[in-house]
């Protein structure tokens, strides 16, 4: 891995042991030549593997004899380039403790400097234009090191030895404030004043712009929400330190590890009842997304403010995050009252990562800054280079070279030209960084996805991968397993091989192929995509089937939508603009709408998210729902669950109990379906994937039931279970098929 201080580490180790030789970077990684006595050489090799720098990841150490040169010193050789590039680029790394001490020390020349970094921390992926990772190949190339920084850079005893982004107030990037107030004033002080006065501030970070407001100021947060056109989706909150985060949320040791680690993602935490945040930060949500400062600028801003801030992506909803200064000033000018800008260019936009913890392990929701572009190992090496184009929502792409899979940063929802351009630019950047020329291009089967249309125009061998097979393959690749397994893929929807919209699937799958063993009984989606935005339409379709057309009129969901109910039911019965779907996500929508959670959503999965939070976790009983045998497997009649929800509500059962019984029933369906597949195949390993399994209540209960019945259960821990992990699954499938 380049950019983690490995060459300086090797230099120091060899020098301490009295060895001569050299260390350098080339297209394959780090190369080392040492000569000296056999004992110190053995000590050198042992320490190389045992005590690498904190950020280094050693895949392998290969050794062999070399001719004696008679060198008397150890040196760092100039970087070399060539073909067959295998060198890696480090993700961006949160500010280390030593740099924080410099930041706070009035006697240090970097006191209060917003771009302090060293070999162990700072920008990496977002500033790299090419490899090898040298300053000339980064966006720091335009900042000529002053004499003091050059001295540190060339001093083997200094922790900034060969730190490529090294800089200081005399020679490095600088802050600028664009907004009201004294133009000669200190930019940071002006930014703090604006936030304290209730303003919305656009802040240029590592991978793009953020929008900030005081988290406790309801008027400021409500204004940000209104201007950004983000009606309900929760905002992330940045707390100044771990103690400040503990005043907002309950934090267990695994969550603390994530919060304070070098990646510094947004961590979804259990919100304290008296958390000092405005109601508009996360309306009606028992969870709060919290992150800690990861750049010196964040630390300075939070220290000066003394209170948490909302920190959300610098964009209007559904657009990519702004990262170029001119674009940010134009696009965010109607949202932010002022801008805190710096003059270090961002080469590649990268959103914050989002992670939650499940049973002590990471469960990524969005894998981006801090994790990308670190590769994931494949259980089976790809014979030829692969590009997997991903899905549409929560889009990522993936490049594979040998046994390394490079899953991209979060691109966004691939529904407009700007996001498509971001995808294409990202593919080009990854191809250059990792020297990959794809010979195989994998894509989703959905003919209307922009990623599919783009893939079909490429000059390569094309591999279409069914959406839910890609989900299960993603979980297999995430766990280093080839299969076969019982795959349970529950999500919003994906294009099925029969032309219907799948999403509640039981598969027998390995990396190369799958058979559909079971699924939810398909129901119509009245209005197509409109039924996703208006979950009450799914309730109407399910209830009409559940009650054989005689839906009780005293149900609140019927009364609330009486004006359109008849027309929507007629549309569902007639077909036409009412495609059939076996989606578990749409079943959740129907149940949530019947339970009065919401009839319309403002962000993907909102009804299901709020339905999970409504559920009483102390309730253990569940609705009954049997499996129905079919000629090709089994079906799960979800209408039984929707009728049970409706009957309970009509009988006066509390909504919290209803929601819990529904979740427990779905967990029971998972276990029963997997047992049915095991009876026919003998398979005892289950892979759970798809966006529905972001639901911790469902995931926890399903895993408990499965393990109690003797299954080994695979869940995600390195890529998201949602569509952000689909590209990895597509790549793994394409590689496995290419190897046959």
C-alpha positions in Angstrom: 0.0 0.0 0.0 1.5 3.3 -1.0 1.0 6.4 1.1 1.3 4.7 4.5 4.9 5.4 5.4 6.2 2.0 4.5 9.4 3.2 2.8 10.4 5.4 5.8 9.6 2.5 8.1 11.9 0.2 6.1 14.6 2.9 6.0 14.5 3.3 9.8 14.5 -0.4 10.5 17.4 -1.2 8.2 19.4 1.8 9.5 18.9 0.7 13.2 20.1 -2.8 12.3 23.2 -1.5 10.5 22.1 -2.9 7.1 22.9 -1.4 3.7 20.7 -1.4 0.6 17.7 0.4 -0.7 13.9 0.6 -0.7 11.6 2.0 -3.3 8.2 2.0 -5.0 7.4 0.6 -8.4 4.3 -0.5 -10.2 4.1 -3.7 -8.1 4.5 -2.2 -4.7 7.6 -1.9 -2.4 10.9 -3.4 -3.4 13.8 -3.8 -0.9 17.4 -4.8 -1.1 19.3 -5.4 2.1 22.8 -6.7 2.7 24.6 -7.4 5.9 25.2 -10.2 8.4 22.7 -13.1 8.4 21.5 -12.3 12.0 20.4 -8.7 11.3 18.9 -9.7 8.0 16.8 -12.3 9.8 15.8 -9.7 12.4 14.9 -7.3 9.6 12.6 -9.8 7.9 10.9 -10.7 11.2 10.3 -7.1 12.1 9.0 -6.3 8.6 6.1 -8.7 9.1 5.6 -8.1 12.8 5.8 -4.3 13.2 4.6 -2.6 10.0 3.3 1.0 10.1 -0.2 1.4 11.5 -1.8 1.9 8.1 0.1 -0.8 6.2 -1.5 -4.0 5.0 1.0 -6.6 3.9 -0.4 -9.2 1.5 2.8 -11.2 1.0 6.5 -10.9 1.5 8.6 -12.6 -1.2 12.4 -13.0 -0.6 15.3 -14.2 -2.6 19.1 -13.9 -2.9 20.7 -10.9 -4.6 24.3 -10.1 -5.6 26.3 -8.3 -3.0 26.9 -4.7 -4.1 29.2 -3.5 -1.3 26.9 -0.6 -0.4 27.8 1.1 2.9 24.5 2.9 3.5 20.7 2.4 3.2 18.8 4.8 0.9 15.3 5.4 -0.5 15.4 4.9 -4.2 13.5 7.1 -6.7 10.1 5.6 -7.6 9.9 3.6 -10.8 7.0 3.0 -13.2 6.3 0.2 -15.6 3.7 -2.3 -16.9 1.8 -4.7 -14.8 1.0 -2.2 -12.0 0.0 -3.8 -8.7 0.8 -1.0 -6.2 -2.2 0.1 -4.1 -3.3 3.6 -3.0 -4.3 4.2 0.6 -7.8 5.5 1.5 -7.9 8.9 3.1 -6.9 8.7 6.8 -8.2 10.6 9.8 -5.8 13.0 11.5 -3.4 11.1 13.9 -2.8 11.9 17.5 0.7 13.4 16.8 -0.7 15.9 14.3 -3.5 16.8 16.7 -0.8 17.6 19.3 0.9 19.9 16.7 -2.4 21.5 15.9 -2.9 22.4 19.6 0.7 23.4 20.5 1.2 27.2 20.4 4.9 26.6 20.1 4.5 24.5 16.9 4.7 26.1 13.5 1.6 24.1 12.5 -0.4 25.4 15.5 -4.0 25.9 14.3 -3.1 24.9 10.7 -6.0 23.3 9.0 -4.0 21.0 6.7 -1.5 19.4 9.1 -0.7 15.8 8.1 2.1 13.3 8.3 3.0 9.8 7.1 0.3 8.3 9.3 -2.6 10.5 8.3 -4.2 12.9 5.9 -5.5 12.9 2.3 -4.6 10.1 0.0 -7.2 8.7 -2.4 -9.0 12.0 -3.0 -5.8 13.8 -4.0 -4.1 11.0 -6.1 -4.0 11.5 -9.8 -1.7 8.6 -10.7 0.7 6.2 -9.2 3.3 5.8 -7.9 2.1 7.8 -4.9 4.5 10.7 -5.1 3.8 14.4 -4.6 4.0 15.1 -8.4 1.1 12.7 -9.0 -1.2 14.4 -6.5 -3.1 17.6 -6.3 -0.4 18.8 -3.9 1.9 19.2 -6.9 1.1 22.9 -7.1 2.3 23.6 -3.6 6.1 23.9 -3.5 7.5 22.8 -0.2 9.2 25.5 1.9 12.7 24.8 3.3 11.4 23.6 6.7 8.9 21.2 5.1 11.6 20.0 2.7 13.9 19.4 5.6 11.3 17.2 7.4 10.5 15.4 4.1 14.1 14.4 3.6 14.9 13.6 7.3 14.7 9.9 8.0 14.2 10.6 11.7 11.1 12.8 11.1 7.6 11.4 11.0 7.0 13.4 7.9 9.8 11.7 6.1 8.5 11.2 2.5 5.0 12.2 3.5 3.7 13.4 0.1 1.1 15.9 1.3 3.5 17.6 3.8 2.9 21.3 4.1 2.7 24.2 6.6 1.2 27.7 6.8 4.2 29.0 4.8 3.8 26.7 1.8 0.6 24.8 1.9 -3.1 25.2 1.2 -5.0 28.0 2.8 -8.5 28.7 3.9 -10.8 31.4 2.4 -14.2 32.5 3.6 -16.7 33.6 1.0 -19.7 35.3 2.6 -20.8 38.2 4.8 -18.6 40.1 7.2 -15.1 41.5 7.3 -13.2 40.3 4.2 -9.9 40.7 6.1 -11.1 38.6 9.0 -9.8 35.1 9.9 -11.8 32.6 7.8 -12.3 30.1 10.6 -13.5 32.8 13.0 -15.9 34.1 10.5 -17.2 30.6 9.8 -17.7 30.0 13.6 -19.5 33.3 13.9 -21.9 32.5 11.1 -22.8 29.1 12.5 -23.4 30.5 16.0 -25.7 33.1 14.5 -27.8 30.3 12.9 -26.4 30.3 9.4 -25.8 27.4 7.0 -22.2 27.0 6.1 -20.7 25.1 3.1 -17.4 23.5 4.1 -14.9 22.0 1.7 -13.6 18.7 3.1 -11.5 15.8 1.8 -13.8 14.4 -0.8 -16.2 17.2 -1.4 -18.3 19.9 0.1 -20.5 19.5 3.2 -23.4 21.7 4.5 -23.2 22.5 8.2 -25.4 24.0 10.8 -25.5 23.9 14.6 -27.2 20.6 15.5 -29.1 22.1 18.4 -30.5 25.1 16.5 -33.9 24.0 15.2 -34.3 27.1 13.0 -30.9 26.6 11.3 -31.4 22.8 10.8 -35.0 23.4 9.5 -33.7 26.0 7.0 -31.0 23.6 5.8 -33.6 20.9 5.4 -35.9 23.2 3.4 -33.2 24.6 1.1 -31.7 21.2 0.4 -35.2 19.7 -0.4 -34.6 16.9 2.1 -37.9 16.6 3.8 -37.4 13.7 6.3 -34.2 11.8 5.7 -31.9 12.1 8.8 -28.9 14.3 8.9 -25.5 13.1 10.2 -24.1 14.9 13.2 -20.4 15.6 13.8 -19.4 15.7 17.5 -16.2 17.2 18.6 -14.9 14.1 20.4 -16.0 10.8 21.9 -17.2 12.5 25.1 -19.4 14.8 23.1 -20.7 11.8 21.1 -21.6 10.0 24.3 -23.9 12.9 25.2 -25.9 12.2 22.1 -25.9 8.4 21.9 -25.3 5.1 23.7 -22.0 3.7 22.4 -20.7 0.2 22.8 -17.0 -0.9 22.4 -17.5 -1.9 18.7 -19.1 1.4 17.9 -16.4 3.3 19.7 -13.8 1.4 17.6 -15.5 2.6 14.4 -16.0 6.2 15.6 -12.4 6.6 16.6 -10.7 4.5 13.9 -8.7 5.8 10.9 -11.7 5.6 8.5 -14.0 7.8 10.7 -17.3 6.8 9.0 -20.8 8.0 10.1 -21.8 5.4 12.7 -25.5 4.8 13.3 -26.0 4.8 17.1 -28.9 4.5 19.5 -30.0 8.0 20.3 -30.3 9.1 23.9 -33.8 10.4 24.9 -32.4 13.8 26.0 -29.8 14.2 23.2 -29.3 17.9 22.7 -30.1 18.0 19.0 -32.9 19.8 17.2 -36.0 17.8 16.2 -35.3 18.4 12.5 -32.0 16.6 12.6 -33.5 13.1 12.6 -37.3 13.4 12.8 -38.9 10.6 14.7 -35.8 8.5 14.5 -34.4 6.5 17.5 -31.0 6.3 15.7 -28.6 9.1 15.0 -25.7 9.1 12.5 -22.7 10.4 14.3 -19.1 11.0 13.2 -16.0 12.5 14.7 -13.7 15.0 13.1 -11.4 13.5 10.6 -9.5 16.5 9.2 -7.6 19.3 11.1 -10.2 21.7 9.8 -13.0 19.8 11.4 -11.1 19.6 14.7 -10.5 23.4 14.7 -14.1 24.1 13.8 -15.6 21.9 16.4 -13.2 23.1 19.1 -14.1 26.7 18.4 -17.8 26.0 18.4 -17.9 23.7 21.4 -21.1 22.0 20.2 -22.0 19.4 17.6 -22.9 20.4 14.0 -25.1 18.8 11.4 -22.7 17.8 8.6 -24.4 16.6 5.4 -23.4 16.1 1.8 -23.0 19.3 -0.2 -25.7 18.7 -2.8 -29.4 19.1 -3.5 -31.2 15.8 -2.9 -30.5 13.2 -5.6 -27.4 15.1 -7.0 -23.8 14.0 -6.6 -21.8 15.8 -3.9 -20.1 19.0 -5.1 -16.3 18.9 -5.1 -15.1 21.5 -7.5 -15.1 25.1 -6.2 -16.9 26.7 -9.1 -19.5 24.0 -9.2 -20.0 24.2 -5.4 -20.5 27.9 -5.4 -23.1 27.6 -8.2 -25.0 24.6 -6.9 -24.9 25.4 -3.2 -25.3 29.1 -3.5 -29.0 28.8 -2.8 -28.5 26.6 0.2 -25.5 28.0 2.1 -25.2 31.4 3.6 -21.4 31.3 3.2 -18.5 29.1 2.2 -15.4 27.9 4.0 -13.1 27.0 1.1 -9.5 25.9 0.7 -7.3 25.9 -2.4 -6.1 22.2 -2.4 -7.9 20.6 -5.4 -10.0 17.4 -4.8 -9.3 15.0 -7.6 -12.1 12.5 -7.0 -15.3 13.2 -5.1 -15.9 10.9 -2.2 -18.9 10.9 0.2 -18.7 9.9 3.8 -19.0 6.2 4.6 -22.0 5.0 6.8 -21.7 2.0 9.0 -23.7 0.3 11.8 -22.7 -2.5 14.1 -24.3 -6.0 14.1 -23.2 -8.4 16.7 -19.9 -6.7 17.2 -19.0 -6.6 13.5 -19.2 -3.8 10.9 -22.3 -3.7 8.7 -21.6 -1.1 6.0 -24.5 0.9 4.7 -22.4 3.1 2.4 -18.7 2.2 1.7 -16.8 5.3 0.6 -14.3 7.7 2.2 -11.9 6.0 4.5 -12.4 2.5 3.0 -12.0 3.1 -0.8 -9.9 2.2 -2.8 -8.7 -0.6 -0.5 -9.2 -3.9 -2.5 -11.2 -6.9 -1.4 -9.8 -10.3 -2.0 -11.7 -12.7 -4.2 -11.9 -16.4 -3.4 -11.3 -17.1 -7.1 -9.0 -15.1 -9.2 -10.4 -13.7 -12.4 -8.7 -15.1 -15.5 -9.3 -11.7 -17.3 -9.8 -8.2 -16.0 -13.5 -7.4 -15.2 -15.5 -4.2 -14.9 -18.8 -4.6 -13.1 -21.2 -1.7 -13.7 -23.4 -2.1 -10.6 -27.1 -1.4 -10.2 -28.9 1.9 -10.2 -29.6 3.0 -6.7 -26.7 3.5 -4.2 -24.5 2.9 -7.2 -20.9 1.6 -7.1 -18.8 0.0 -9.8 -16.1 -2.6 -9.4 -12.9 -3.4 -11.2 -11.2 -6.8 -10.8 -7.6 -7.7 -11.6 -6.5 -11.2 -10.6 -7.8 -11.8 -7.1 -8.3 -8.2 -6.2 -11.7 -6.5 -6.4 -11.6 -2.7 -6.3 -15.1 -1.6 -5.3 -15.6 2.1 -6.0 -16.7 4.9 -3.7 -20.4 5.7 -3.5 -21.5 7.3 -6.7 -25.2 7.9 -5.8 -28.5 7.0 -7.5 -27.7 6.6 -11.2 -30.8 8.4 -12.5 -29.4 11.5 -14.2 -26.6 12.7 -16.5 -24.5 14.2 -13.7 -24.4 11.0 -11.8 -23.7 9.0 -14.9 -20.8 11.3 -15.7 -19.5 10.7 -12.2 -19.6 7.0 -12.8 -17.8 7.2 -16.1 -15.1 9.5 -14.7 -14.7 7.2 -11.7 -14.2 4.1 -14.0 -11.5 6.0 -16.0 -9.7 7.0 -12.8 -9.7 3.5 -11.3 -8.5 2.1 -14.6 -5.5 4.5 -14.6 -4.7 3.9 -10.9 -4.8 0.2 -11.0 -3.7 -0.4 -14.6 -6.8 -2.4 -15.6 -8.1 -2.7 -19.1 -11.4 -4.6 -18.7 -11.9 -7.6 -21.1 -15.2 -8.6 -19.4 -18.0 -6.2 -18.5 -20.7 -7.4 -16.2 -24.1 -5.6 -15.9 -27.6 -5.9 -14.4 -30.3 -7.5 -16.5 -32.6 -4.5 -16.1 -32.7 -3.0 -19.7 -33.5 0.6 -18.5 -30.7 1.0 -15.9 -28.2 3.6 -17.2 -25.4 1.4 -16.1 -26.7 -1.4 -18.2 -27.1 0.8 -21.3 -23.6 2.1 -20.8 -22.2 -1.4 -20.4 -23.9 -2.6 -23.6 -21.9 0.1 -25.5 -18.5 -1.2 -24.3 -16.1 -3.1 -26.5 -15.7 -6.2 -24.2 -17.3 -9.6 -23.5 -20.6 -8.8 -21.8 -22.0 -10.8 -18.8 -25.5 -10.2 -17.7 -26.0 -10.9 -14.0 -29.4 -11.3 -12.4 -29.8 -8.7 -9.6 -30.5 -11.0 -6.7 -27.8 -13.5 -7.8 -25.4 -10.5 -7.6 -26.6 -9.8 -4.1 -25.9 -13.4 -2.9 -22.6 -13.4 -4.8 -21.7 -10.2 -3.1 -22.3 -11.8 0.3 -20.2 -14.8 -0.7 -17.3 -12.6 -1.9 -17.6 -10.5 1.2 -17.0 -13.6 3.3 -14.4 -15.3 1.0 -16.8 -18.2 0.2 -17.5 -19.7 -3.2 -20.7 -21.6 -2.4 -23.1 -23.2 -3.0 -25.3 -21.8 -0.3 -29.0 -21.1 0.4 -29.2 -17.4 -0.6 -31.9 -15.2 0.8 -32.1 -11.9 -1.2 -34.7 -9.5 0.2 -34.8 -6.0 -1.3 -36.9 -3.3 -3.0 -36.9 -4.9 -6.4 -34.7 -6.2 -9.2 -35.3 -7.5 -12.8 -36.1 -11.2 -12.7 -35.3 -13.8 -15.4 -39.0 -14.2 -16.0 -39.6 -10.5 -16.7 -41.3 -9.8 -13.4 -39.8 -7.7 -10.6 -38.2 -9.9 -7.9 -37.2 -9.0 -4.4 -38.2 -11.8 -1.9 -36.0 -14.6 -3.2 -34.7 -17.9 -1.9 -31.9 -19.1 -4.2 -29.6 -22.1 -4.4 -26.5 -20.2 -5.5 -22.8 -20.3 -6.0 -20.6 -17.7 -7.7 -21.3 -19.0 -11.2 -25.0 -19.6 -11.2 -28.3 -20.0 -9.2 -31.7 -21.7 -9.2 -34.7 -20.0 -7.8 -36.0 -22.2 -5.0 -38.7 -20.0 -3.5 -40.1 -16.5 -3.5 -42.9 -14.3 -2.2 -46.1 -14.7 -4.1 -46.1 -11.9 -6.7 -48.6 -9.1 -6.3 -49.3 -6.1 -8.6 -47.6 -2.7 -8.1 -50.4 -0.3 -9.0 -48.9 2.6 -10.9 -45.4 1.0 -11.2 -42.8 3.3 -9.7 -45.5 5.4 -8.1 -46.3 2.5 -5.8 -42.8 2.8 -4.4 -43.2 6.5 -3.6 -46.8 5.8 -2.2 -46.7 2.7 -0.1 -50.5 2.8 0.5 -50.9 1.6 -3.1 -49.1 -1.6 -2.1 -51.4 -1.8 0.9 -54.4 -1.5 -1.5 -53.1 -4.3 -3.7 -52.3 -6.7 -0.8 -55.5 -6.0 1.1 -57.7 -6.5 -2.0 -56.1 -10.0 -2.4 -56.2 -10.7 1.3 -59.9 -10.0 1.7 -61.0 -11.3 -1.8 -62.0 -7.8 -2.9 -64.1 -7.0 0.2 -61.6 -4.8 2.2 -63.0 -3.6 5.5 -63.8 0.1 5.2 -63.0 0.9 8.8 -59.3 0.4 8.2 -57.5 3.8 8.6 -55.5 3.3 5.4 -58.7 2.9 3.4 -60.2 6.0 5.0 -57.1 8.1 4.5 -57.0 7.3 0.8 -60.7 6.9 0.0 -60.5 9.4 -2.9 -58.2 7.2 -4.9 -58.7 3.7 -3.4 -61.2 2.4 -5.9 -59.1 3.5 -8.9 -55.9 2.0 -7.5 -57.6 -1.3 -6.7 -59.0 -1.4 -10.2 -55.6 -0.7 -11.7 -54.1 -3.5 -9.6 -56.8 -5.9 -10.8 -56.6 -4.9 -14.4 -52.8 -5.0 -14.8 -51.3 -2.8 -17.4 -49.4 -0.3 -15.4 -49.2 -2.6 -12.4 -46.2 -5.0 -12.9 -46.0 -8.1 -10.7 -43.5 -8.1 -8.0 -42.3 -10.6 -5.4 -40.5 -7.9 -3.5 -40.1 -8.1 0.3 -39.5 -4.4 0.4 -42.9 -3.8 -1.1 -44.5 -6.2 1.4 -42.9 -4.1 4.2 -44.3 -1.0 2.5 -47.8 -2.5 2.5 -47.7 -3.5 6.1 -46.2 -0.2 7.2 -49.0 1.7 5.4 -51.7 -0.5 6.9 -50.2 0.2 10.3 -50.4 3.9 9.7 -46.6 4.5 9.5 -46.9 6.5 6.3 -48.7 6.6 3.0 -46.0 8.4 1.0 -42.2 8.5 1.3 -39.6 11.2 0.7 -36.6 8.8 0.6 -36.0 5.2 -0.4 -37.1 2.7 2.2 -38.5 5.3 4.6 -41.7 3.4 5.4 -39.8 0.2 6.2 -37.2 2.2 8.3 -39.9 3.8 10.4 -41.9 0.5 10.7 -38.7 -1.1 12.2 -38.5 1.7 14.7 -42.1 1.4 15.6 -41.7 -2.3 16.6 -41.6 -3.3 20.2 -38.4 -5.4 20.6 -39.8 -7.1 23.7 -42.6 -8.8 21.7 -41.6 -12.4 20.8 -44.8 -13.8 19.2 -45.3 -13.8 15.4 -48.0 -14.0 12.8 -48.4 -17.3 11.0 -47.5 -17.7 7.4 -47.0 -21.1 5.8 -45.1 -22.0 2.6 -47.0 -23.0 -0.4 -45.5 -25.7 -2.7 -45.3 -24.9 -6.4 -44.0 -26.9 -9.4 -40.7 -25.1 -9.3 -40.2 -24.7 -5.6 -42.3 -22.9 -3.0 -44.1 -19.5 -2.5 -44.6 -17.4 0.5 -48.1 -15.8 0.6 -47.4 -12.4 2.0 -51.1 -11.6 1.8 -51.5 -13.7 5.0 -49.2 -11.3 6.9 -50.9 -8.1 5.6 -54.3 -9.6 6.6 -53.0 -10.4 10.0 -51.7 -6.9 10.5 -55.1 -5.5 9.4 -57.1 -7.9 11.7 -54.9 -7.0 14.7 -55.3 -3.3 14.1 -59.1 -3.6 13.8 -59.1 -5.6 17.1 -57.3 -2.7 18.8 -53.8 -4.3 19.2 -51.2 -1.6 19.7 -49.2 -0.7 16.5 -45.9 -1.4 18.3 -47.0 -5.0 18.9 -48.3 -5.3 15.3 -45.0 -4.2 13.9 -43.0 -6.6 16.1 -45.2 -9.5 15.2 -44.7 -8.7 11.5 -40.9 -8.6 11.8 -40.9 -11.8 13.8 -43.1 -13.5 11.1 -40.7 -12.4 8.3 -37.7 -13.8 10.3 -39.7 -17.1 10.7 -40.3 -17.1 6.9 -36.5 -16.8 6.4 -35.9 -19.8 8.7 -38.7 -21.9 7.3 -37.7 -21.2 3.7 -34.1 -22.1 4.3 -35.1 -25.4 6.0 -37.3 -26.2 3.0 -34.2 -25.7 0.7 -32.0 -27.7 3.0 -34.4 -30.6 3.0 -34.0 -30.7 -0.8 -30.3 -29.9 -1.2 -28.5 -30.7 2.1 -27.1 -27.2 2.1 -26.4 -25.8 5.6 -24.9 -22.4 4.9 -27.2 -19.4 4.4 -26.2 -16.0 2.8 -28.4 -13.1 3.7 -28.3 -10.1 1.4 -30.3 -7.2 0.0 -31.3 -3.8 1.4 -34.1 -5.3 3.7 -31.3 -6.9 5.8 -30.1 -3.4 6.9 -33.1 -3.8 9.3 -31.3 -4.9 12.5 -34.4 -6.2 14.2 -35.2 -8.5 11.3 -31.5 -9.5 10.7 -30.9 -10.3 14.4 -34.0 -12.4 14.7 -33.5 -14.2 11.4 -29.8 -15.1 12.3 -30.9 -16.3 15.7 -33.5 -18.6 14.3 -31.2 -19.9 11.6 -28.4 -20.6 13.9 -30.8 -22.3 16.3 -31.7 -24.7 13.5 -28.1 -25.6 12.7 -27.3 -23.2 9.9 -24.1 -21.3 9.3 -25.1 -17.7 8.5 -23.1 -15.3 6.3 -23.9 -11.6 6.5 -22.1 -8.6 5.1 -19.3 -6.9 6.9 -17.1 -5.3 4.2 -19.6 -4.1 1.6 -23.2 -3.1 2.0 -26.1 -5.6 1.8 -27.9 -3.0 -0.3 -27.3 -2.2 -3.9 -23.9 -0.6 -3.0 -22.6 -4.2 -2.9 -24.1 -5.4 -6.1 -21.1 -4.5 -8.2 -18.9 -6.8 -6.2 -21.3 -9.6 -6.7 -21.5 -8.9 -10.4 -17.7 -9.0 -10.6 -17.5 -12.2 -8.6 -20.0 -13.9 -10.9 -18.3 -12.7 -14.1 -14.9 -13.9 -12.8 -16.3 -17.3 -11.9 -18.1 -17.8 -15.2 -15.0 -16.7 -17.1 -13.0 -19.3 -15.2 -15.3 -22.2 -16.3 
